Amino acid sequence: MHGTFIWHELMTPDPEAAKAFYGHLLGWEPTDMEMEGFTYTSFAVPGFPFGVAGMMGLTEEMKTQGIPPNWTGYIAVDDVDKMAADYQSNGGVICRPAEDIPGVGRFAVVADPQGAVICVMTPMMEDRSTGTWPTPGSAGTVGWNELMAGDWEKAWDFYSARFGWEKDMAVDMDAMGIYQTFKLGDHGIGGMMTKRPEMPAPYWGYYFIVPAIDAAVEKVKALGGTVLMEPHPVPGGSWIAACVDPQGAHFNLTSSTR
C-alpha cells in the first residue's frame, strides 16, 4: 500500500453542520465514534460498512494556531516514523510527531519543503474484500488528489523519491504551465502543477466523485456552500468544479457526466 492515498479527513469548526452538508451533497452516512476527548465521524457510502472519509472538530487550540477548516489526505507508508524523519532531513517539516491511533494505525502530520501539508500513516490491516468498500471511481469516493506546488518540478522530485509515484500524462495549460498527472503502478492517483501567484501557499486538494456535475454544483449552492469555479471539462472526458463548504473548507467535485 506504500504511496497510496488511503483516507481523507475534514477538520471543521461545526461538525454537525458539516455532517448535514456532506450527507446531502454526497449521500454519505455518518457514524460518530467517541474518542478520548473528542468525537470522530466516519462517512460511509450507502450499502458499504466501511467509511471512505472522516471528520473531526477543530479544537480551540487548533484555531489559536491558525489552522483553518480543511480537508487533508493520508498516504500509506511502510514505516511512518522513518518517513517523518526522512521528510525532516530533506527539507520538510514534522507538524505533528508520529503517534498511535488504537485499532487504526500510526500517523504523523508533515509538510513538504514548499509547505504543503499531508498525513502519512502506517495502517493496521483492514478487510478490503469485495463488497465491503465501494468500487474505486464510484460516486461518493475521492477520485483525484491534487497538489498546487510552489514549484511542481521540485515537488515531483521530492514526492516520487518517497512514495514511488510515476509520471503519467502531462497537460500543457498554456500560461499556467504543465499539469503533471501521476500514478502508482497502473492506478492513476492525481496531479500536480505550480500554483497561481494569487494562491497564498502550496496545498493539497481533493476531488469527490458525483453522478452529474451540474446537479451537484446546484446542490452546493442550495446547501449554503460557495462555487469558486463553475463546471468545466478537463482532459480525459471529466468535468470538475471547485467549491467551499459553508464552514470554509475547500473541496472539488468531479464527474464523467455533465
Secondary structure, 3 states (H helix, E strand, C coil): CCCCEEEEEEEECCHHHHHHHHHHHHCCEEEEEEECCEEEEEEECCCCCCCCEEEEECCHHHHHCCCCCEEEEEEECCCHHHHHHHHHHCCCEEEEEEEEECCCEEEEEEECCCCCEEEEEEECCCCCCECCECCCCCCCCEEEEEEEECCHHHHHHHHHHHHCCEEEEEEECHHHCEEEEEEECCEEEEEEEECCCCCCCCEEEEEEECCCHHHHHHHHHHCCCEEEEEEEEECCCEEEEEEECCCCCEEEEEECCC
